[in-house]
Amino acid sequence: GAGVSQSPSNKVTEKGKDVELRCDPISGHTALYWYRQSLGQGLEFLIYFQGNSAPDKSGLPSDRFSAERTGGSVSTLTIQRTQQEDSAVYLCASSLQPGGTDTQYFGPGTRLTVL
Amino acid sequence: QKEVEQDPGPLSVPEGAIVSLNCTYSNSAFQYFMWYRQYSRKGPELLMYTYSSGNKEDGRFTAQVDKSSKYISLFIRDSQPSDSATYLCAMRAGGGNKLTFGTGTQLKVEL
């Protein structure tokens, strides 16, 4: 079946502009995660959605970052007033249900470059 | 100090070699341990998933967890050029949801 998809695959923007990144999780997966992968930093957790529960936003680096998940499916990560340090690959993952031995399946990522 | 430490490499080995990849961690709450493989410009894909201390084998891959030492390893036997990728260790606390990753080790298997 279809895996996690993300769009766009690449995004180049100018400092100060807002960007929106989209994630389509695997159908039926209730949990959705956003991570950021920067050079030399590994993957860093940003935010987690589970069903209708309040999201875990503990990894968002600043209030310029926000995310929503509509209808328990598609998610959008928004970065306002982008800065050069926001340049990274943004990865989305989904899992059938959280906890225990659930497996997180990753999308291909969106490569964001802020000039 | 990071919660999970992983040597970034790069690690270069000849085809057929046994590869050992390692991570150490400091958070005793970590209960679930994973190894992901990531090819260039692709998302990570799960290779191995372990819960308890000890060894778990899957084909050419063996994952080892030593909770007392807070140390995990991934062994690749008979390495192939197709194994060339970045290997990421990841961990999750019991009852937690987010994964905490190492920085990844870049592996190159040469002909």
Interface residues (C-beta under 8 A of the other chain):
Chain A: V4 A31 Y33 Y35 G40 Q41 G42 L43 E44 F45 Y48 Q50 D56 S58 G59 L91 A93 P98 G99 T101 T103 Q104 Y105 F106 G107 P108 G109 R111
Chain B: V4 Q6 P8 Y32 Y36 R41 K42 G43 P44 E45 L46 Y49 Y51 L88 A90 G95 N97 K98 L99 T100 F101 G102 T103 G104
